Amino acid sequence: MLKELLETFESKEQEVQAWLDMKRSNVKMPVYTSCDVRNAGYKITTVDTNLFPAGWNNLCPSFQRTASIHFKEYIDQLHPGAGCVLIVTEEHTRNSFYFSNVKALVHILEGAGYKVYVGNPNIELTETTTFETADNETLTVHPIERRGDEIYAKDHRVCVILFNNDFSNGVPEVLQNVAQPKVPNLDLGWHNRRKSTHFDYFNQLVDEFASIIDFDSWVLKTEFSTCENVDINSEEDRERLALAVDELLASITENYEERGINREPVVFVKNDAGTYGMGVINVSSGDEIRDLNRKKRNKLSVGKSNVPIVNFLIQEGVPTIDKIKGDTAEPVVYMAGGKVCGGFFRVNESKRDDENLNSPGMKFVKLCFEKVLGYENDEAIDCDIECLDKLYRVVGQIASIAAGMEEQG
């Protein structure tokens, strides 16, 4: 099925590119995004889109060089003549792998010609501090200083502020109403953003795209619904959530039967405003919600930084047929300014093809084509890794446009 989809895109390459360019021109594109992609063989879609992506260290060097080009194009449009960029990090983390991500962003932006500073808005950081990354490099982090409505780092007025902090707990006072250009929009932090809004825009775009290119839009979409104001410890609220789960499962079953897909559907119940794979479970019936044990209720009660979860996204569980050396895998695509930089595989040997891979036990495999060893999928004879790459680039670009629509409202 995916081979035929790719052939459709390639036969109408000019129409595809014209449509993508037109949609990009109508919105303010996000400075960067990452998308978790699921290739089920019968469909390929994004199941999560991050507007404050970490993981830049998992891109191979050629993809990082491409990222430098796309970042420069974006920042030059945002602030022509800018000479420096401040990367604002997560406030409280001491995760060496996160620091490797920031260090990679520093290298990427330096490769674009910028002087780069790293700052932390945590008021407890009162002096410049050096941290060690997971790659045994060092990362210098400065306190963020505010003078009037401008931000300084190490006594230098910064030109552009790049947030690599999703602000689950809200925006620190030091970063509010700042004069310098800043991206992404702070309103898109998880204190305000909703995944369901993103997927609503994404599915609308796919429907429009399919009507122009002429294909079944379902093969690029993720079915979803929402259930709001839920106290997961309330039996009455769990019943509402369970009914929503059963309703979506019935819709997925109908679509499976219509397309001859012989598989029992599952759905993910996840925080509608969360990240890091927290607050996520997968279920195959509403009864599993009704009968949630205390451990799973606790898992669904709070997200990152112990922020309570009250609004849930119920999302089609798109299985993955991709594997690396026999382990379950999914591609993650990275973009800057809506243009694809590259990607990598998230791999988790302890998870099934319909489970959340962004969980303990995951590892990353760089998607450098000359170095990807052990890649396989059950449909590879029809859609190999080159086919997958071309399709996820289209999916990623549509997701990035949807993110731009989120900001535009």
Secondary structure as UniProt FT lines:
FT   HELIX           2..11
FT   HELIX           13..25
FT   STRAND          32..39
FT   STRAND          44..50
FT   HELIX           56..58
FT   HELIX           61..78
FT   TURN            80..81
FT   STRAND          84..88
FT   HELIX           96..111
FT   TURN            112..113
FT   STRAND          115..120
FT   TURN            123..124
FT   STRAND          129..132
FT   TURN            134..135
FT   STRAND          138..147
FT   TURN            148..149
FT   STRAND          150..153
FT   TURN            154..155
FT   STRAND          156..157
FT   STRAND          160..163
FT   TURN            168..169
FT   HELIX           173..175
FT   TURN            176..177
FT   STRAND          182..183
FT   HELIX           186..188
FT   TURN            190..192
FT   HELIX           195..213
FT   HELIX           217..220
FT   STRAND          224..227
FT   TURN            232..233
FT   HELIX           235..259
FT   STRAND          267..271
FT   TURN            272..273
FT   TURN            276..277
FT   STRAND          280..283
FT   HELIX           286..290
FT   HELIX           294..299
FT   TURN            300..301
FT   HELIX           304..306
FT   STRAND          312..316
FT   STRAND          323..324
FT   TURN            325..326
FT   STRAND          327..336
FT   TURN            337..338
FT   STRAND          339..348
FT   TURN            349..350
FT   TURN            353..354
FT   TURN            360..361
FT   STRAND          362..366
FT   TURN            369..371
FT   STRAND          375..376
FT   TURN            378..382
FT   HELIX           385..408
//
